[in-house]
Amino acid sequence: MKREDLTEKLLDIKREKGWSWKHIHEEIGGLSPFLITAACMGQMKLPKSRPSGRPSSSASPPPRSGCSTSRPIAARSRPCRPPTR
């Protein structure tokens, strides 16, 4: 089955059942609503590995590898000036 065919099939099911994109995202969960919508529209692929189950709203995401967990560097202490022409 081609990607275009699958997109049409998904859109037909969405229309038949009267689902919104928000409803679809809530049912799938774990990913950005924009990513899920784009994947359903055939514009991009979903990642192969997905977290098992839905993340709880109080859980913080795991730290990224290679990223520091320390506080971010403070902004410069100079006052902001409008851009020059």
The 8 nearest C-alpha neighbors of each residue, nearest first, counted from 0:
[[1, 4, 2, 5, 3, 6, 8, 7],
 [0, 2, 4, 3, 5, 6, 41, 7],
 [1, 3, 5, 4, 41, 6, 0, 7],
 [2, 4, 6, 1, 5, 7, 41, 0],
 [5, 3, 7, 1, 6, 2, 8, 0],
 [4, 6, 8, 2, 7, 3, 9, 1],
 [5, 7, 3, 9, 4, 8, 40, 41],
 [8, 6, 10, 4, 5, 9, 11, 3],
 [7, 9, 5, 11, 6, 10, 4, 12],
 [10, 8, 6, 12, 11, 7, 5, 13],
 [9, 11, 13, 7, 12, 8, 6, 14],
 [12, 10, 8, 14, 13, 9, 7, 15],
 [13, 11, 15, 9, 10, 14, 16, 8],
 [12, 14, 10, 18, 11, 16, 15, 17],
 [15, 13, 17, 11, 12, 16, 10, 18],
 [16, 14, 12, 17, 13, 11, 18, 10],
 [15, 17, 13, 18, 14, 12, 11, 19],
 [18, 16, 14, 15, 13, 19, 12, 22],
 [17, 19, 13, 16, 22, 14, 20, 23],
 [20, 18, 22, 21, 23, 17, 13, 14],
 [21, 19, 23, 22, 24, 18, 36, 32],
 [20, 22, 24, 19, 23, 25, 32, 18],
 [23, 21, 19, 25, 20, 24, 18, 26],
 [24, 22, 20, 26, 21, 25, 27, 19],
 [23, 25, 21, 27, 26, 22, 28, 32],
 [26, 24, 22, 28, 23, 27, 21, 32],
 [27, 25, 23, 24, 28, 22, 21, 53],
 [26, 28, 24, 25, 23, 29, 30, 35],
 [29, 27, 25, 24, 30, 26, 53, 31],
 [28, 30, 53, 54, 50, 27, 31, 49],
 [31, 29, 28, 32, 34, 35, 27, 24],
 [30, 32, 34, 33, 35, 29, 24, 28],
 [31, 33, 35, 34, 24, 36, 30, 21],
 [34, 32, 36, 31, 35, 37, 30, 38],
 [33, 35, 31, 37, 32, 36, 38, 30],
 [34, 36, 38, 32, 33, 37, 39, 31],
 [35, 37, 39, 33, 38, 34, 32, 40],
 [38, 36, 40, 42, 34, 39, 35, 43],
 [37, 39, 43, 41, 35, 40, 44, 36],
 [40, 38, 36, 41, 37, 6, 35, 9],
 [39, 41, 37, 38, 6, 42, 36, 43],
 [42, 40, 38, 39, 43, 6, 2, 37],
 [41, 43, 37, 40, 38, 44, 39, 36],
 [44, 42, 38, 41, 37, 45, 34, 40],
 [45, 43, 38, 46, 42, 41, 37, 34],
 [44, 46, 38, 47, 43, 34, 35, 48],
 [45, 47, 48, 44, 49, 30, 43, 34],
 [48, 46, 45, 49, 44, 50, 30, 51],
 [47, 49, 46, 50, 45, 51, 29, 30],
 [50, 48, 51, 47, 46, 29, 30, 52],
 [49, 51, 52, 29, 48, 53, 54, 30],
 [52, 50, 49, 53, 54, 29, 48, 28],
 [53, 51, 50, 54, 29, 28, 49, 55],
 [52, 54, 29, 28, 55, 51, 50, 27],
 [55, 53, 29, 56, 52, 58, 50, 28],
 [54, 56, 58, 57, 53, 59, 52, 29],
 [55, 57, 58, 54, 59, 53, 60, 29],
 [58, 56, 55, 59, 54, 60, 53, 61],
 [59, 57, 55, 56, 60, 54, 61, 53],
 [58, 60, 57, 61, 56, 55, 62, 54],
 [61, 59, 62, 58, 63, 54, 57, 55],
 [60, 62, 63, 59, 58, 64, 68, 66],
 [63, 61, 60, 64, 66, 68, 67, 65],
 [64, 62, 66, 65, 61, 67, 60, 68],
 [63, 65, 66, 62, 67, 61, 68, 60],
 [64, 66, 63, 67, 62, 68, 69, 61],
 [67, 65, 64, 63, 68, 62, 69, 71],
 [66, 68, 69, 65, 70, 63, 62, 64],
 [69, 67, 66, 70, 62, 71, 63, 65],
 [68, 70, 67, 71, 66, 72, 62, 73],
 [71, 69, 72, 68, 67, 73, 66, 74],
 [72, 70, 73, 69, 68, 67, 74, 66],
 [71, 73, 70, 74, 69, 75, 67, 76],
 [74, 72, 71, 75, 76, 70, 77, 69],
 [75, 73, 76, 72, 77, 71, 78, 79],
 [76, 74, 77, 73, 78, 72, 79, 71],
 [75, 77, 74, 78, 73, 79, 72, 80],
 [78, 76, 75, 79, 74, 80, 73, 81],
 [77, 79, 80, 76, 75, 81, 74, 82],
 [80, 78, 77, 81, 76, 82, 75, 74],
 [79, 81, 78, 82, 83, 77, 76, 84],
 [80, 82, 83, 79, 84, 78, 77, 75],
 [83, 81, 80, 84, 79, 78, 77, 75],
 [84, 82, 81, 80, 79, 78, 77, 75],
 [83, 82, 81, 80, 79, 78, 77, 75]]
